[in-house]
Amino acid sequence: MPTSIGYTGIQLRTQIFVVLVGVAMLLFILNLVRRKRLREQYSLLWILSAVVLVLSALFIRQVDRLAHLVGIYYPAFLVLIAILMVLTLQFHFSTVISNLREQNRNLTQDLGILGAEVRELKRRLAERGA
């Protein structure tokens, strides 16, 4: 293990790999948005995650300093950032799914009411015509 002052515990090839993964993730998300396979409002957190991933790998010394400031002396502070981003995404999408479930329930109830009203109107029309 090198003992230089600027050593961060992460090799250059690992940094390059993380940057490439982040850029690929960013391009993938932007392509999904462009093809209308992912709505813009849901892509924002994914884009933010990709940008944080790339910036964290590019500025690893600053990330290491930040880790030391909060008392973490382990070079895998990047993993902690990734876990926090995943938890944020999970929370966001859990709230979105909950809202969509509620909307589906309301729409199903409205559809049932409208169906009953249509059947009632058809029955009344049939009685008038008979």
N, CA, C and O atoms as a printed pandas DataFrame, in Angstrom:
     atom_number atom_name residue_name chain_id  residue_number  x_coord  y_coord  z_coord
0              1         N          MET        A               1    0.845   -1.176    0.000
1              2        CA          MET        A               1    0.000    0.000    0.000
2              3         C          MET        A               1    0.895    1.245    0.000
3              4         O          MET        A               1    1.736    1.384    0.888
4              5         N          PRO        A               2    0.741    2.139   -0.955
5              6        CA          PRO        A               2    1.575    3.343   -0.986
6              7         C          PRO        A               2    1.333    4.210    0.239
7              8         O          PRO        A               2    0.236    4.253    0.795
8              9         N          THR        A               3    2.401    4.900    0.640
9             10        CA          THR        A               3    2.284    5.743    1.831
10            11         C          THR        A               3    2.337    7.224    1.490
11            12         O          THR        A               3    2.601    8.045    2.368
12            13         N          SER        A               4    2.095    7.581    0.247
13            14        CA          SER        A               4    2.143    8.996   -0.123
14            15         C          SER        A               4    1.006    9.753    0.546
15            16         O          SER        A               4   -0.019    9.174    0.904
16            17         N          ILE        A               5    1.201   11.033    0.706
17            18        CA          ILE        A               5    0.227   11.874    1.403
18            19         C          ILE        A               5   -1.119   11.894    0.684
19            20         O          ILE        A               5   -2.167   11.902    1.329
20            21         N          GLY        A               6   -1.095   11.901   -0.655
21            22        CA          GLY        A               6   -2.331   12.002   -1.415
22            23         C          GLY        A               6   -3.008   10.675   -1.712
23            24         O          GLY        A               6   -3.974   10.639   -2.474
24            25         N          TYR        A               7   -2.531    9.593   -1.135
25            26        CA          TYR        A               7   -3.116    8.279   -1.435
26            27         C          TYR        A               7   -4.535    8.185   -0.899
27            28         O          TYR        A               7   -4.809    8.552    0.244
28            29         N          THR        A               8   -5.428    7.692   -1.738
29            30        CA          THR        A               8   -6.837    7.622   -1.346
30            31         C          THR        A               8   -7.331    6.202   -1.165
31            32         O          THR        A               8   -8.467    6.006   -0.734
32            33         N          GLY        A               9   -6.515    5.200   -1.479
33            34        CA          GLY        A               9   -6.960    3.825   -1.312
34            35         C          GLY        A               9   -7.691    3.288   -2.524
35            36         O          GLY        A               9   -8.156    2.148   -2.500
36            37         N          ILE        A              10   -7.804    4.062   -3.566
37            38        CA          ILE        A              10   -8.494    3.613   -4.774
38            39         C          ILE        A              10   -7.520    3.769   -5.953
39            40         O          ILE        A              10   -6.897    4.815   -6.132
40            41         N          GLN        A              11   -7.414    2.727   -6.727
41            42        CA          GLN        A              11   -6.477    2.752   -7.849
42            43         C          GLN        A              11   -7.044    3.560   -9.003
43            44         O          GLN        A              11   -8.255    3.755   -9.114
44            45         N          LEU        A              12   -6.139    4.029   -9.863
45            46        CA          LEU        A              12   -6.542    4.838  -11.002
46            47         C          LEU        A              12   -7.491    4.070  -11.913
47            48         O          LEU        A              12   -8.473    4.635  -12.396
48            49         N          ARG        A              13   -7.218    2.803  -12.155
49            50        CA          ARG        A              13   -8.099    2.030  -13.040
50            51         C          ARG        A              13   -9.496    1.865  -12.434
51            52         O          ARG        A              13  -10.487    1.792  -13.160
52            53         N          THR        A              14   -9.567    1.807  -11.118
53            54        CA          THR        A              14  -10.874    1.745  -10.456
54            55         C          THR        A              14  -11.605    3.064  -10.631
55            56         O          THR        A              14  -12.810    3.081  -10.882
56            57         N          GLN        A              15  -10.882    4.168  -10.499
57            58        CA          GLN        A              15  -11.486    5.484  -10.721
58            59         C          GLN        A              15  -12.017    5.598  -12.146
59            60         O          GLN        A              15  -13.137    6.057  -12.367
60            61         N          ILE        A              16  -11.208    5.179  -13.100
61            62        CA          ILE        A              16  -11.624    5.246  -14.503
62            63         C          ILE        A              16  -12.850    4.382  -14.727
63            64         O          ILE        A              16  -13.775    4.789  -15.430
64            65         N          PHE        A              17  -12.867    3.193  -14.137
65            66        CA          PHE        A              17  -14.016    2.301  -14.277
66            67         C          PHE        A              17  -15.282    2.942  -13.703
67            68         O          PHE        A              17  -16.345    2.889  -14.322
68            69         N          VAL        A              18  -15.164    3.542  -12.528
69            70        CA          VAL        A              18  -16.326    4.175  -11.888
70            71         C          VAL        A              18  -16.822    5.349  -12.734
71            72         O          VAL        A              18  -18.029    5.533  -12.892
72            73         N          VAL        A              19  -15.901    6.140  -13.273
73            74        CA          VAL        A              19  -16.301    7.258  -14.142
74            75         C          VAL        A              19  -17.022    6.727  -15.375
75            76         O          VAL        A              19  -18.054    7.269  -15.770
76            77         N          LEU        A              20  -16.489    5.672  -15.984
77            78        CA          LEU        A              20  -17.128    5.094  -17.173
78            79         C          LEU        A              20  -18.513    4.536  -16.859
79            80         O          LEU        A              20  -19.447    4.695  -17.646
80            81         N          VAL        A              21  -18.638    3.888  -15.718
81            82        CA          VAL        A              21  -19.951    3.370  -15.311
82            83         C          VAL        A              21  -20.930    4.522  -15.099
83            84         O          VAL        A              21  -22.085    4.442  -15.517
84            85         N          GLY        A              22  -20.475    5.584  -14.455
85            86        CA          GLY        A              22  -21.334    6.742  -14.221
86            87         C          GLY        A              22  -21.764    7.414  -15.515
87            88         O          GLY        A              22  -22.926    7.791  -15.668
88            89         N          VAL        A              23  -20.822    7.565  -16.450
89            90        CA          VAL        A              23  -21.154    8.181  -17.740
90            91         C          VAL        A              23  -22.105    7.277  -18.526
91            92         O          VAL        A              23  -23.058    7.756  -19.140
92            93         N          ALA        A              24  -21.844    5.974  -18.504
93            94        CA          ALA        A              24  -22.742    5.034  -19.195
94            95         C          ALA        A              24  -24.149    5.089  -18.588
95            96         O          ALA        A              24  -25.144    5.066  -19.312
96            97         N          MET        A              25  -24.220    5.163  -17.268
97            98        CA          MET        A              25  -25.508    5.269  -16.584
98            99         C          MET        A              25  -26.233    6.554  -16.995
99           100         O          MET        A              25  -27.435    6.542  -17.263
100          101         N          LEU        A              26  -25.494    7.646  -17.040
101          102        CA          LEU        A              26  -26.069    8.930  -17.430
102          103         C          LEU        A              26  -26.594    8.882  -18.866
103          104         O          LEU        A              26  -27.708    9.331  -19.136
104          105         N          LEU        A              27  -25.808    8.347  -19.768
105          106        CA          LEU        A              27  -26.238    8.237  -21.169
106          107         C          LEU        A              27  -27.448    7.316  -21.306
107          108         O          LEU        A              27  -28.359    7.599  -22.084
108          109         N          PHE        A              28  -27.461    6.230  -20.565
109          110        CA          PHE        A              28  -28.582    5.296  -20.599
110          111         C          PHE        A              28  -29.868    5.979  -20.133
111          112         O          PHE        A              28  -30.909    5.844  -20.777
112          113         N          ILE        A              29  -29.802    6.703  -19.029
113          114        CA          ILE        A              29  -30.980    7.398  -18.498
114          115         C          ILE        A              29  -31.455    8.467  -19.480
115          116         O          ILE        A              29  -32.652    8.576  -19.749
116          117         N          LEU        A              30  -30.526    9.253  -20.011
117          118        CA          LEU        A              30  -30.915   10.292  -20.969
118          119         C          LEU        A              30  -31.541    9.690  -22.223
119          120         O          LEU        A              30  -32.469   10.268  -22.788
120          121         N          ASN        A              31  -31.049    8.545  -22.661
121          122        CA          ASN        A              31  -31.630    7.866  -23.814
122          123         C          ASN        A              31  -33.048    7.379  -23.502
123          124         O          ASN        A              31  -33.937    7.478  -24.347
124          125         N          LEU        A              32  -33.259    6.859  -22.304
125          126        CA          LEU        A              32  -34.607    6.430  -21.914
126          127         C          LEU        A              32  -35.573    7.611  -21.898
127          128         O          LEU        A              32  -36.723    7.483  -22.319
128          129         N          VAL        A              33  -35.109    8.747  -21.418
129          130        CA          VAL        A              33  -35.957    9.945  -21.388
130          131         C          VAL        A              33  -36.251   10.403  -22.814
131          132         O          VAL        A              33  -37.383   10.757  -23.144
132          133         N          ARG        A              34  -35.218   10.390  -23.651
133          134        CA          ARG        A              34  -35.384   10.837  -25.037
134          135         C          ARG        A              34  -36.392    9.961  -25.782
135          136         O          ARG        A              34  -37.180   10.458  -26.587
136          137         N          ARG        A              35  -36.361    8.662  -25.510
137          138        CA          ARG        A              35  -37.295    7.746  -26.184
138          139         C          ARG        A              35  -38.641    7.646  -25.466
139          140         O          ARG        A              35  -39.487    6.829  -25.831
140          141         N          LYS        A              36  -38.832    8.482  -24.444
141          142        CA          LYS        A              36  -40.088    8.540  -23.674
142          143         C          LYS        A              36  -40.391    7.220  -22.945
143          144         O          LYS        A              36  -41.551    6.861  -22.744
144          145         N          ARG        A              37  -39.335    6.514  -22.560
145          146        CA          ARG        A              37  -39.493    5.283  -21.789
146          147         C          ARG        A              37  -39.382    5.552  -20.289
147          148         O          ARG        A              37  -39.714    4.699  -19.465
148          149         N          LEU        A              38  -38.910    6.750  -19.953
149          150        CA          LEU        A              38  -38.787    7.166  -18.567
150          151         C          LEU        A              38  -39.162    8.643  -18.499
151          152         O          LEU        A              38  -38.642    9.466  -19.252
152          153         N          ARG        A              39  -40.067    8.960  -17.589
153          154        CA          ARG        A              39  -40.500   10.359  -17.466
154          155         C          ARG        A              39  -39.406   11.196  -16.836
155          156         O          ARG        A              39  -38.604   10.716  -16.036
156          157         N          GLU        A              40  -39.399   12.472  -17.223
157          158        CA          GLU        A              40  -38.358   13.377  -16.754
158          159         C          GLU        A              40  -38.332   13.472  -15.237
159          160         O          GLU        A              40  -37.260   13.498  -14.632
160          161         N          GLN        A              41  -39.503   13.523  -14.624
161          162        CA          GLN        A              41  -39.548   13.701  -13.179
162          163         C          GLN        A              41  -38.921   12.519  -12.443
163          164         O          GLN        A              41  -38.385   12.692  -11.349
164          165         N          TYR        A              42  -38.979   11.324  -13.024
165          166        CA          TYR        A              42  -38.378   10.160  -12.383
166          167         C          TYR        A              42  -36.912   10.011  -12.744
167          168         O          TYR        A              42  -36.171    9.297  -12.067
168          169         N          SER        A              43  -36.492   10.675  -13.799
169          170        CA          SER        A              43  -35.099   10.551  -14.219
170          171         C          SER        A              43  -34.175   11.459  -13.417
171          172         O          SER        A              43  -32.964   11.235  -13.391
172          173         N          LEU        A              44  -34.718   12.471  -12.766
173          174        CA          LEU        A              44  -33.871   13.444  -12.080
174          175         C          LEU        A              44  -32.987   12.818  -11.002
175          176         O          LEU        A              44  -31.802   13.139  -10.913
176          177         N          LEU        A              45  -33.540   11.945  -10.198
177          178        CA          LEU        A              45  -32.735   11.314   -9.158
178          179         C          LEU        A              45  -31.690   10.374   -9.754
179          180         O          LEU        A              45  -30.580   10.259   -9.234
180          181         N          TRP        A              46  -32.051    9.702  -10.848
181          182        CA          TRP        A              46  -31.080    8.824  -11.511
182          183         C          TRP        A              46  -29.951    9.647  -12.107
183          184         O          TRP        A              46  -28.784    9.268  -12.011
184          185         N          ILE        A              47  -30.291   10.763  -12.717
185          186        CA          ILE        A              47  -29.258   11.636  -13.293
186          187         C          ILE        A              47  -28.363   12.175  -12.170
187          188         O          ILE        A              47  -27.140   12.200  -12.304
188          189         N          LEU        A              48  -28.973   12.599  -11.080
189          190        CA          LEU        A              48  -28.207   13.080   -9.931
190          191         C          LEU        A              48  -27.283   11.982   -9.404
191          192         O          LEU        A              48  -26.131   12.255   -9.067
192          193         N          SER        A              49  -27.771   10.757   -9.331
193          194        CA          SER        A              49  -26.942    9.641   -8.872
194          195         C          SER        A              49  -25.743    9.431   -9.781
195          196         O          SER        A              49  -24.626    9.232   -9.303
196          197         N          ALA        A              50  -25.968    9.474  -11.089
197          198        CA          ALA        A              50  -24.868    9.286  -12.041
198          199         C          ALA        A              50  -23.849   10.410  -11.923
199          200         O          ALA        A              50  -22.642   10.169  -11.964
200          201         N          VAL        A              51  -24.333   11.629  -11.778
201          202        CA          VAL        A              51  -23.425   12.779  -11.655
202          203         C          VAL        A              51  -22.619   12.674  -10.362
203          204         O          VAL        A              51  -21.416   12.932  -10.367
204          205         N          VAL        A              52  -23.255   12.302   -9.265
205          206        CA          VAL        A              52  -22.545   12.141   -7.993
206          207         C          VAL        A              52  -21.501   11.031   -8.112
207          208         O          VAL        A              52  -20.393   11.159   -7.593
208          209         N          LEU        A              53  -21.853    9.956   -8.787
209          210        CA          LEU        A              53  -20.916    8.853   -8.986
210          211         C          LEU        A              53  -19.680    9.319   -9.760
211          212         O          LEU        A              53  -18.550    9.035   -9.363
212          213         N          VAL        A              54  -19.901   10.027  -10.852
213          214        CA          VAL        A              54  -18.789   10.516  -11.672
214          215         C          VAL        A              54  -17.951   11.527  -10.888
215          216         O          VAL        A              54  -16.724   11.434  -10.856
216          217         N          LEU        A              55  -18.614   12.483  -10.265
217          218        CA          LEU        A              55  -17.870   13.509   -9.517
218          219         C          LEU        A              55  -17.108   12.907   -8.342
219          220         O          LEU        A              55  -15.996   13.337   -8.035
220          221         N          SER        A              56  -17.699   11.922   -7.690
221          222        CA          SER        A              56  -17.021   11.276   -6.570
222          223         C          SER        A              56  -15.757   10.566   -7.027
223          224         O          SER        A              56  -14.745   10.571   -6.326
224          225         N          ALA        A              57  -15.818    9.961   -8.195
225          226        CA          ALA        A              57  -14.633    9.277   -8.709
226          227         C          ALA        A              57  -13.592   10.268   -9.214
227          228         O          ALA        A              57  -12.392   10.045   -9.052
228          229         N          LEU        A              58  -14.042   11.355   -9.823
229          230        CA          LEU        A              58  -13.099   12.349  -10.341
230          231         C          LEU        A              58  -12.404   13.130   -9.226
231          232         O          LEU        A              58  -11.219   13.449   -9.322
232          233         N          PHE        A              59  -13.141   13.428   -8.192
233          234        CA          PHE        A              59  -12.604   14.220   -7.087
234          235         C          PHE        A              59  -12.475   13.360   -5.835
235          236         O          PHE        A              59  -12.972   13.711   -4.764
236          237         N          ILE        A              60  -11.797   12.229   -5.995
237          238        CA          ILE        A              60  -11.706   11.248   -4.909
238          239         C          ILE        A              60  -10.967   11.792   -3.692
239          240         O          ILE        A              60  -11.274   11.405   -2.565
240          241         N          ARG        A              61  -10.003   12.677   -3.898
241          242        CA          ARG        A              61   -9.278   13.249   -2.750
242          243         C          ARG        A              61  -10.217   14.106   -1.894
243          244         O          ARG        A              61  -10.137   14.076   -0.666
244          245         N          GLN        A              62  -11.091   14.856   -2.529
245          246        CA          GLN        A              62  -12.049   15.666   -1.770
246          247         C          GLN        A              62  -13.049   14.762   -1.041
247          248         O          GLN        A              62  -13.446   15.049    0.088
248          249         N          VAL        A              63  -13.443   13.687   -1.686
249          250        CA          VAL        A              63  -14.348   12.733   -1.035
250          251         C          VAL        A              63  -13.650   12.119    0.173
251          252         O          VAL        A              63  -14.255   11.939    1.229
252          253         N          ASP        A              64  -12.371   11.801    0.002
253          254        CA          ASP        A              64  -11.598   11.242    1.107
254          255         C          ASP        A              64  -11.484   12.247    2.251
255          256         O          ASP        A              64  -11.611   11.876    3.418
256          257         N          ARG        A              65  -11.246   13.516    1.923
257          258        CA          ARG        A              65  -11.192   14.557    2.963
258          259         C          ARG        A              65  -12.533   14.684    3.685
259          260         O          ARG        A              65  -12.589   14.798    4.910
260          261         N          LEU        A              66  -13.612   14.662    2.899
261          262        CA          LEU        A              66  -14.945   14.732    3.507
262          263         C          LEU        A              66  -15.176   13.549    4.440
263          264         O          LEU        A              66  -15.743   13.700    5.522
264          265         N          ALA        A              67  -14.736   12.386    4.017
265          266        CA          ALA        A              67  -14.873   11.203    4.867
266          267         C          ALA        A              67  -14.113   11.392    6.178
267          268         O          ALA        A              67  -14.614   11.047    7.248
268          269         N          HIS        A              68  -12.906   11.938    6.089
269          270        CA          HIS        A              68  -12.128   12.166    7.310
270          271         C          HIS        A              68  -12.774   13.223    8.198
271          272         O          HIS        A              68  -12.711   13.134    9.424
272          273         N          LEU        A              69  -13.395   14.223    7.579
273          274        CA          LEU        A              69  -14.068   15.260    8.373
274          275         C          LEU        A              69  -15.213   14.694    9.198
275          276         O          LEU        A              69  -15.453   15.145   10.318
276          277         N          VAL        A              70  -15.921   13.708    8.654
277          278        CA          VAL        A              70  -17.041   13.119    9.397
278          279         C          VAL        A              70  -16.618   11.895   10.204
279          280         O          VAL        A              70  -17.448   11.207   10.799
280          281         N          GLY        A              71  -15.293   11.634   10.210
281          282        CA          GLY        A              71  -14.785   10.569   11.073
282          283         C          GLY        A              71  -14.718    9.203   10.428
283          284         O          GLY        A              71  -14.619    8.199   11.134
284          285         N          ILE        A              72  -14.768    9.134    9.114
285          286        CA          ILE        A              72  -14.664    7.852    8.425
286          287         C          ILE        A              72  -13.267    7.773    7.827
287          288         O          ILE        A              72  -12.914    8.570    6.958
288          289         N          TYR        A              73  -12.473    6.817    8.289
289          290        CA          TYR        A              73  -11.104    6.684    7.802
290          291         C          TYR        A              73  -10.959    5.415    6.974
291          292         O          TYR        A              73   -9.955    4.707    7.054
292          293         N          TYR        A              74  -11.968    5.152    6.194
293          294        CA          TYR        A              74  -11.994    3.959    5.348
294          295         C          TYR        A              74  -12.119    4.421    3.906
295          296         O          TYR        A              74  -13.001    5.228    3.615
296          297         N          PRO        A              75  -11.289    3.955    2.995
297          298        CA          PRO        A              75  -11.297    4.476    1.623
298          299         C          PRO        A              75  -12.575    4.173    0.850
299          300         O          PRO        A              75  -12.798    4.757   -0.211
300          301         N          ALA        A              76  -13.397    3.299    1.341
301          302        CA          ALA        A              76  -14.610    2.939    0.609
302          303         C          ALA        A              76  -15.773    3.859    0.970
303          304         O          ALA        A              76  -16.926    3.429    0.979
304          305         N          PHE        A              77  -15.476    5.105    1.263
305          306        CA          PHE        A              77  -16.526    6.085    1.551
306          307         C          PHE        A              77  -17.460    6.224    0.363
307          308         O          PHE        A              77  -18.632    6.567    0.517
308          309         N          LEU        A              78  -16.928    5.955   -0.831
309          310        CA          LEU        A              78  -17.729    5.997   -2.049
310          311         C          LEU        A              78  -18.898    5.007   -1.962
311          312         O          LEU        A              78  -19.985    5.279   -2.472
312          313         N          VAL        A              79  -18.671    3.876   -1.323
313          314        CA          VAL        A              79  -19.732    2.879   -1.155
314          315         C          VAL        A              79  -20.849    3.449   -0.293
315          316         O          VAL        A              79  -22.027    3.213   -0.565
316          317         N          LEU        A              80  -20.494    4.188    0.731
317          318        CA          LEU        A              80  -21.498    4.816    1.590
318          319         C          LEU        A              80  -22.349    5.800    0.800
319          320         O          LEU        A              80  -23.569    5.841    0.964
320          321         N          ILE        A              81  -21.714    6.589   -0.054
321          322        CA          ILE        A              81  -22.458    7.523   -0.902
322          323         C          ILE        A              81  -23.416    6.767   -1.812
323          324         O          ILE        A              81  -24.570    7.162   -1.974
324          325         N          ALA        A              82  -22.934    5.682   -2.403
325          326        CA          ALA        A              82  -23.776    4.884   -3.295
326          327         C          ALA        A              82  -24.966    4.295   -2.546
327          328         O          ALA        A              82  -26.085    4.304   -3.058
328          329         N          ILE        A              83  -24.737    3.790   -1.351
329          330        CA          ILE        A              83  -25.829    3.218   -0.556
330          331         C          ILE        A              83  -26.856    4.293   -0.212
331          332         O          ILE        A              83  -28.059    4.047   -0.293
332          333         N          LEU        A              84  -26.395    5.471    0.169
333          334        CA          LEU        A              84  -27.323    6.559    0.486
334          335         C          LEU        A              84  -28.140    6.969   -0.737
335          336         O          LEU        A              84  -29.332    7.254   -0.619
336          337         N          MET        A              85  -27.509    7.000   -1.907
337          338        CA          MET        A              85  -28.235    7.348   -3.127
338          339         C          MET        A              85  -29.288    6.289   -3.446
339          340         O          MET        A              85  -30.405    6.626   -3.838
340          341         N          VAL        A              86  -28.943    5.027   -3.283
341          342        CA          VAL        A              86  -29.903    3.946   -3.544
342          343         C          VAL        A              86  -31.070    4.034   -2.567
343          344         O          VAL        A              86  -32.221    3.846   -2.959
344          345         N          LEU        A              87  -30.788    4.315   -1.317
345          346        CA          LEU        A              87  -31.867    4.459   -0.343
346          347         C          LEU        A              87  -32.768    5.643   -0.686
347          348         O          LEU        A              87  -33.988    5.564   -0.538
348          349         N          THR        A              88  -32.171    6.729   -1.139
349          350        CA          THR        A              88  -32.959    7.894   -1.562
350          351         C          THR        A              88  -33.847    7.534   -2.741
351          352         O          THR        A              88  -35.023    7.895   -2.768
352          353         N          LEU        A              89  -33.294    6.831   -3.707
353          354        CA          LEU        A              89  -34.085    6.401   -4.867
354          355         C          LEU        A              89  -35.222    5.476   -4.445
355          356         O          LEU        A              89  -36.352    5.617   -4.914
356          357         N          GLN        A              90  -34.918    4.534   -3.562
357          358        CA          GLN        A              90  -35.951    3.619   -3.098
358          359         C          GLN        A              90  -37.073    4.370   -2.383
359          360         O          GLN        A              90  -38.249    4.078   -2.598
360          361         N          PHE        A              91  -36.725    5.310   -1.555
361          362        CA          PHE        A              91  -37.740    6.082   -0.857
362          363         C          PHE        A              91  -38.591    6.870   -1.844
363          364         O          PHE        A              91  -39.818    6.883   -1.746
364          365         N          HIS        A              92  -37.932    7.528   -2.798
365          366        CA          HIS        A              92  -38.666    8.318   -3.792
366          367         C          HIS        A              92  -39.636    7.443   -4.574
367          368         O          HIS        A              92  -40.809    7.787   -4.718
368          369         N          PHE        A              93  -39.153    6.324   -5.076
369          370        CA          PHE        A              93  -40.020    5.476   -5.889
370          371         C          PHE        A              93  -41.088    4.770   -5.051
371          372         O          PHE        A              93  -42.153    4.433   -5.567
372          373         N          SER        A              94  -40.815    4.545   -3.776
373          374        CA          SER        A              94  -41.856    3.998   -2.902
374          375         C          SER        A              94  -43.012    4.976   -2.754
375          376         O          SER        A              94  -44.175    4.574   -2.769
376          377         N          THR        A              95  -42.694    6.262   -2.612
377          378        CA          THR        A              95  -43.762    7.252   -2.503
378          379         C          THR        A              95  -44.520    7.377   -3.831
379          380         O          THR        A              95  -45.740    7.539   -3.836
380          381         N          VAL        A              96  -43.801    7.302   -4.949
381          382        CA          VAL        A              96  -44.463    7.370   -6.258
382          383         C          VAL        A              96  -45.392    6.178   -6.435
383          384         O          VAL        A              96  -46.526    6.340   -6.886
384          385         N          ILE        A              97  -44.927    4.991   -6.087
385          386        CA          ILE        A              97  -45.753    3.786   -6.221
386          387         C          ILE        A              97  -46.976    3.881   -5.315
387          388         O          ILE        A              97  -48.072    3.484   -5.713
388          389         N          SER        A              98  -46.804    4.397   -4.112
389          390        CA          SER        A              98  -47.942    4.546   -3.203
390          391         C          SER        A              98  -48.989    5.486   -3.790
391          392         O          SER        A              98  -50.186    5.204   -3.734
392          393         N          ASN        A              99  -48.532    6.607   -4.354
393          394        CA          ASN        A              99  -49.467    7.552   -4.968
394          395         C          ASN        A              99  -50.177    6.922   -6.169
395          396         O          ASN        A              99  -51.380    7.109   -6.349
396          397         N          LEU        A             100  -49.439    6.186   -6.982
397          398        CA          LEU        A             100  -50.053    5.540   -8.143
398          399         C          LEU        A             100  -51.065    4.480   -7.720
399          400         O          LEU        A             100  -52.097    4.312   -8.370
400          401         N          ARG        A             101  -50.779    3.776   -6.651
401          402        CA          ARG        A             101  -51.725    2.765   -6.163
402          403         C          ARG        A             101  -53.032    3.426   -5.713
403          404         O          ARG        A             101  -54.122    2.927   -5.992
404          405         N          GLU        A             102  -52.902    4.544   -5.020
405          406        CA          GLU        A             102  -54.092    5.283   -4.581
406          407         C          GLU        A             102  -54.886    5.799   -5.778
407          408         O          GLU        A             102  -56.115    5.728   -5.785
408          409         N          GLN        A             103  -54.187    6.319   -6.793
409          410        CA          GLN        A             103  -54.867    6.802   -7.994
410          411         C          GLN        A             103  -55.577    5.656   -8.714
411          412         O          GLN        A             103  -56.700    5.821   -9.190
412          413         N          ASN        A             104  -54.927    4.502   -8.792
413          414        CA          ASN        A             104  -55.567    3.339   -9.427
414          415         C          ASN        A             104  -56.832    2.920   -8.679
415          416         O          ASN        A             104  -57.843    2.591   -9.299
416          417         N          ARG        A             105  -56.775    2.931   -7.371
417          418        CA          ARG        A             105  -57.949    2.562   -6.574
418          419         C          ARG        A             105  -59.093    3.541   -6.835
419          420         O          ARG        A             105  -60.239    3.132   -7.020
420          421         N          ASN        A             106  -58.770    4.844   -6.848
421          422        CA          ASN        A             106  -59.805    5.853   -7.093
422          423         C          ASN        A             106  -60.378    5.718   -8.501
423          424         O          ASN        A             106  -61.589    5.826   -8.690
424          425         N          LEU        A             107  -59.521    5.485   -9.483
425          426        CA          LEU        A             107  -60.007    5.329  -10.857
426          427         C          LEU        A             107  -60.869    4.081  -11.017
427          428         O          LEU        A             107  -61.864    4.098  -11.742
428          429         N          THR        A             108  -60.493    3.010  -10.347
429          430        CA          THR        A             108  -61.290    1.787  -10.406
430          431         C          THR        A             108  -62.668    2.013   -9.798
431          432         O          THR        A             108  -63.673    1.547  -10.334
432          433         N          GLN        A             109  -62.711    2.726   -8.687
433          434        CA          GLN        A             109  -63.999    3.023   -8.075
434          435         C          GLN        A             109  -64.840    3.912   -8.990
435          436         O          GLN        A             109  -66.035    3.672   -9.166
436          437         N          ASP        A             110  -64.216    4.938   -9.572
437          438        CA          ASP        A             110  -64.941    5.818  -10.497
438          439         C          ASP        A             110  -65.457    5.043  -11.698
439          440         O          ASP        A             110  -66.581    5.272  -12.143
440          441         N          LEU        A             111  -64.659    4.138  -12.224
441          442        CA          LEU        A             111  -65.077    3.331  -13.366
442          443         C          LEU        A             111  -66.263    2.445  -13.002
443          444         O          LEU        A             111  -67.188    2.279  -13.797
444          445         N          GLY        A             112  -66.231    1.887  -11.814
445          446        CA          GLY        A             112  -67.361    1.063  -11.360
446          447         C          GLY        A             112  -68.639    1.885  -11.245
447          448         O          GLY        A             112  -69.711    1.427  -11.641
448          449         N          ILE        A             113  -68.530    3.089  -10.708
449          450        CA          ILE        A             113  -69.697    3.969  -10.568
450          451         C          ILE        A             113  -70.227    4.352  -11.940
451          452         O          ILE        A             113  -71.436    4.307  -12.168
452          453         N          LEU        A             114  -69.329    4.733  -12.870
453          454        CA          LEU        A             114  -69.751    5.107  -14.223
454          455         C          LEU        A             114  -70.394    3.925  -14.951
455          456         O          LEU        A             114  -71.381    4.089  -15.667
456          457         N          GLY        A             115  -69.821    2.730  -14.758
457          458        CA          GLY        A             115  -70.412    1.539  -15.376
458          459         C          GLY        A             115  -71.822    1.300  -14.864
459          460         O          GLY        A             115  -72.712    0.954  -15.641
460          461         N          ALA        A             116  -72.035    1.481  -13.570
461          462        CA          ALA        A             116  -73.369    1.297  -12.995
462          463         C          ALA        A             116  -74.334    2.346  -13.534
463          464         O          ALA        A             116  -75.493    2.039  -13.811
464          465         N          GLU        A             117  -73.865    3.573  -13.685
465          466        CA          GLU        A             117  -74.720    4.631  -14.227
466          467         C          GLU        A             117  -75.083    4.349  -15.687
467          468         O          GLU        A             117  -76.225    4.572  -16.089
468          469         N          VAL        A             118  -74.141    3.870  -16.474
469          470        CA          VAL        A             118  -74.419    3.549  -17.881
470          471         C          VAL        A             118  -75.437    2.418  -17.953
471          472         O          VAL        A             118  -76.377    2.480  -18.746
472          473         N          ARG        A             119  -75.259    1.392  -17.136
473          474        CA          ARG        A             119  -76.232    0.285  -17.130
474          475         C          ARG        A             119  -77.625    0.778  -16.740
475          476         O          ARG        A             119  -78.630    0.357  -17.314
476          477         N          GLU        A             120  -77.668    1.674  -15.759
477          478        CA          GLU        A             120  -78.957    2.227  -15.336
478          479         C          GLU        A             120  -79.593    3.046  -16.456
479          480         O          GLU        A             120  -80.796    2.931  -16.690
480          481         N          LEU        A             121  -78.809    3.871  -17.152
481          482        CA          LEU        A             121  -79.342    4.660  -18.271
482          483         C          LEU        A             121  -79.827    3.761  -19.403
483          484         O          LEU        A             121  -80.869    4.027  -20.004
484          485         N          LYS        A             122  -79.081    2.702  -19.697
485          486        CA          LYS        A             122  -79.503    1.762  -20.744
486          487         C          LYS        A             122  -80.810    1.081  -20.356
487          488         O          LYS        A             122  -81.692    0.882  -21.191
488          489         N          ARG        A             123  -80.925    0.727  -19.076
489          490        CA          ARG        A             123  -82.152    0.083  -18.604
490          491         C          ARG        A             123  -83.342    1.026  -18.752
491          492         O          ARG        A             123  -84.420    0.610  -19.177
492          493         N          ARG        A             124  -83.143    2.324  -18.393
493          494        CA          ARG        A             124  -84.234    3.296  -18.510
494          495         C          ARG        A             124  -84.619    3.521  -19.970
495          496         O          ARG        A             124  -85.799    3.630  -20.303
496          497         N          LEU        A             125  -83.608    3.588  -20.834
497          498        CA          LEU        A             125  -83.893    3.756  -22.278
498          499         C          LEU        A             125  -84.651    2.553  -22.819
499          500         O          LEU        A             125  -85.554    2.703  -23.642
500          501         N          ALA        A             126  -84.292    1.378  -22.367
501          502        CA          ALA        A             126  -84.970    0.162  -22.827
502          503         C          ALA        A             126  -86.422    0.157  -22.351
503          504         O          ALA        A             126  -87.315   -0.282  -23.077
504          505         N          GLU        A             127  -86.658    0.644  -21.133
505          506        CA          GLU        A             127  -88.029    0.690  -20.595
506          507         C          GLU        A             127  -88.870    1.697  -21.376
507          508         O          GLU        A             127  -90.048    1.445  -21.627
508          509         N          ARG        A             128  -88.298    2.810  -21.758
509          510        CA          ARG        A             128  -89.040    3.822  -22.531
510          511         C          ARG        A             128  -89.350    3.318  -23.935
511          512         O          ARG        A             128  -90.429    3.565  -24.474
512          513         N          GLY        A             129  -88.386    2.607  -24.520
513          514        CA          GLY        A             129  -88.571    2.123  -25.883
514          515         C          GLY        A             129  -89.509    0.927  -25.960
515          516         O          GLY        A             129  -90.041    0.633  -27.030
516          517         N          ALA        A             130  -89.721    0.240  -24.858
517          518        CA          ALA        A             130  -90.574   -0.964  -24.890
518          519         C          ALA        A             130  -92.024   -0.694  -24.765
519          520         O          ALA        A             130  -92.829   -1.625  -24.779
